Every structure is written in C-alpha cells, then in structure tokens.
Amino acid sequence: MKKFYPESKVEIQGITAKFYDKILSYLSFGKYDAFIKKAISLMEIQVDDKILDFGAGTGKNAMLMKNYLSEEGEILGLEISDLMIEQFKAKTKNIKNIDVQNLRIDQPLTLEKKYDKVFISFVFHGFPFEIQKNIIKNAFNALKDDGEFIILDFNEFITDKTPLYFRIPFKIIECKYAFEYVEKDWKKILRDFGFVHFQEKLFFQNHLRLLKAKKR
Ligand SMILES: C[S@@+](CC[C@H](N)C(=O)[O-])C[C@H]1O[C@@H](n2cnc3c(N)ncnc32)[C@H](O)[C@@H]1O
C-alpha cells in the first residue's frame, strides 16, 4: 500500500507490521509490556466505557483495555494496515465487544456512535501538523460531551537537550514529524480545539506521556 505521508514512520508496513509487538519488546529490552500495562491502568477505564482506539495496531492495547470492561463496554479499533487488522482480528476473534474497522483517522470521520474515550497510542506524533489538527477534530467529534481524549506518546522536550541514551535512538528511529511534535505545546493546541481539564502521567525519565484531555 502506498504511504500517504512518505516521511512518516507510523504508516507501518511489511515485516515491521507483521512482527510489530515482538519488535517493540526487543527494542525496549522487554520493558514495553510492563509500561503499556501501567499506562492503560492509568486510563481509569470504567466498566461500561465505549472506547475508540485510533491506529489500533495489532489489538494488543485493545486486549489490555478489555480487562477493565464488562460486557456493557466496547472497543472499536480504527486501522489502515491489513497486516495489523489481521492480527487484531486474530487476537480478538472470540470477543463480542471488540471490533476493528479499516478507517483512516487523518480524514474526516463519520461514526454511528459517540464514545467515552478516544485513545491514540504512538500514532499522533507521526503526522504533519495540519493532519494532526484533523485527528484532534475527529477525536472531539467522536466523543460524548463528558468524554476524554487520551494520547499516549512522546512527551514535550527539546531533542538536543535529552540525554544521549535517548537522543541517539530517537533520532535514528523517528521521523521529522516526531521531532516537530515533541517541541509543541499540546495542551495549548488541544485547548484551542475546545478540550479542557488536562491530566498527565510521565514515564521513562519523562520522555513518554499519557495525556488526558476532557471534552467538557
Ligand atoms: C506505531 S503503530 C502503534 C499501534 C498501536 N496504537 C500501539 O500502540 O501498539 C501506528 C499504527 O497506526 C496505524 N495508522 C497509521 N496511519 C493511520 C491512519 N491514517 N489511520 C488509521 N491508522 C493509522 C498504523 O497502521 C499502525 O498500526
């Protein structure tokens, strides 16, 4: 599939998509699993939450979020990679309240329902700023009035001031959109789109952040 944003590294394809979970685990020296479990535990998921997962990947996060839901809760993953969708479906095949749809989050979305939470994990940093604005609008429109947009991604920092052990892999692995992303004031930007009441948790020496923003 042709990339919409050739310089982006979140439009994951081929072997990287096929072995995505394993690659993350190796690259993080096995620390990723504990980190993502902790981050999801901090989402404060309610048993009947309806959750939209933007760029849902292999379904690993959906399976972790499901642990907090009753049968009243629901998760809908939006994803564009066939290889990711295949893995998502395989992982969640016997679970009625989890589904995935092949839908782009960077273009105007029309969904049937409103959601309690829109979760976006390690996807947002990989787009040009104008496109990130579309994603914010999609999240805002998809949420119920008391809903929450939850971004798990890099924190804000000056790349050249980060320690070498972080800076070198970050510069090798990440794309130019990520370098721009980390230097922006996202609470201010989200506020301009109508979001309020921010809460954040930081991880890995403050290089990663779970940022929650309320719609009202
Ligand atoms: C870095 S992965 C993160 C996957 C997952 N959120 C996680 O935390 O494991 C980025 C994901 O976003 C998906 N993606 C990229 N662009 C997208 C778009 N425009 N609409 C929907 N999904 C997209 C990719 O296919 C990939 O699965």
The ligand as an SDF file (V2000), in Angstrom:
LIG
                    3D

 27 29  0  0  0  0  0  0  0  0999 V2000
    3.3090    2.8680   15.7690 C   0  0  0  0  0  0  0  0  0  0  0  0
    1.8720    1.9290   15.4560 S   0  0  0  0  0  0  0  0  0  0  0  0
    1.0240    1.9520   17.0040 C   0  0  0  0  0  0  0  0  0  0  0  0
   -0.0080    0.8560   17.1060 C   0  0  0  0  0  0  0  0  0  0  0  0
   -0.7900    0.8380   18.4170 C   0  0  0  0  0  0  0  0  0  0  0  0
   -1.5220    2.0630   18.6330 N   0  0  0  0  0  0  0  0  0  0  0  0
    0.1130    0.5480   19.5740 C   0  0  0  0  0  0  0  0  0  0  0  0
    0.2770    1.4250   20.4530 O   0  0  0  0  0  0  0  0  0  0  0  0
    0.6450   -0.5600   19.6240 O   0  0  0  0  0  0  0  0  0  0  0  0
    0.9440    3.0560   14.4600 C   0  0  0  0  0  0  0  0  0  0  0  0
   -0.3490    2.4350   13.9280 C   0  0  0  0  0  0  0  0  0  0  0  0
   -1.1560    3.4610   13.3520 O   0  0  0  0  0  0  0  0  0  0  0  0
   -1.7140    2.9630   12.1470 C   0  0  0  0  0  0  0  0  0  0  0  0
   -2.0210    4.1160   11.2990 N   0  0  0  0  0  0  0  0  0  0  0  0
   -1.1340    4.9240   10.6600 C   0  0  0  0  0  0  0  0  0  0  0  0
   -1.7640    5.8810    9.9890 N   0  0  0  0  0  0  0  0  0  0  0  0
   -3.0840    5.6880   10.2080 C   0  0  0  0  0  0  0  0  0  0  0  0
   -4.2580    6.3580    9.7690 C   0  0  0  0  0  0  0  0  0  0  0  0
   -4.1790    7.4260    8.9650 N   0  0  0  0  0  0  0  0  0  0  0  0
   -5.4680    5.8920   10.1630 N   0  0  0  0  0  0  0  0  0  0  0  0
   -5.5470    4.8020   10.9810 C   0  0  0  0  0  0  0  0  0  0  0  0
   -4.4700    4.1220   11.4230 N   0  0  0  0  0  0  0  0  0  0  0  0
   -3.2580    4.5550   11.0390 C   0  0  0  0  0  0  0  0  0  0  0  0
   -0.6140    2.0680   11.5860 C   0  0  0  0  0  0  0  0  0  0  0  0
   -1.0790    1.1720   10.6100 O   0  0  0  0  0  0  0  0  0  0  0  0
   -0.1010    1.3970   12.8500 C   0  0  0  0  0  0  0  0  0  0  0  0
   -0.8040    0.2350   13.1480 O   0  0  0  0  0  0  0  0  0  0  0  0
  1  2  1  0
  2  3  1  0
  2 10  1  0
  3  4  1  0
  4  5  1  0
  5  6  1  0
  5  7  1  0
  7  8  2  0
  7  9  1  0
 10 11  1  0
 11 12  1  0
 11 26  1  0
 12 13  1  0
 13 14  1  0
 13 24  1  0
 14 15  1  0
 14 23  1  0
 15 16  2  0
 16 17  1  0
 17 18  1  0
 17 23  2  0
 18 19  1  0
 18 20  2  0
 20 21  1  0
 21 22  2  0
 22 23  1  0
 24 25  1  0
 24 26  1  0
 26 27  1  0
M  CHG  2   2   1   9  -1
M  END
$$$$
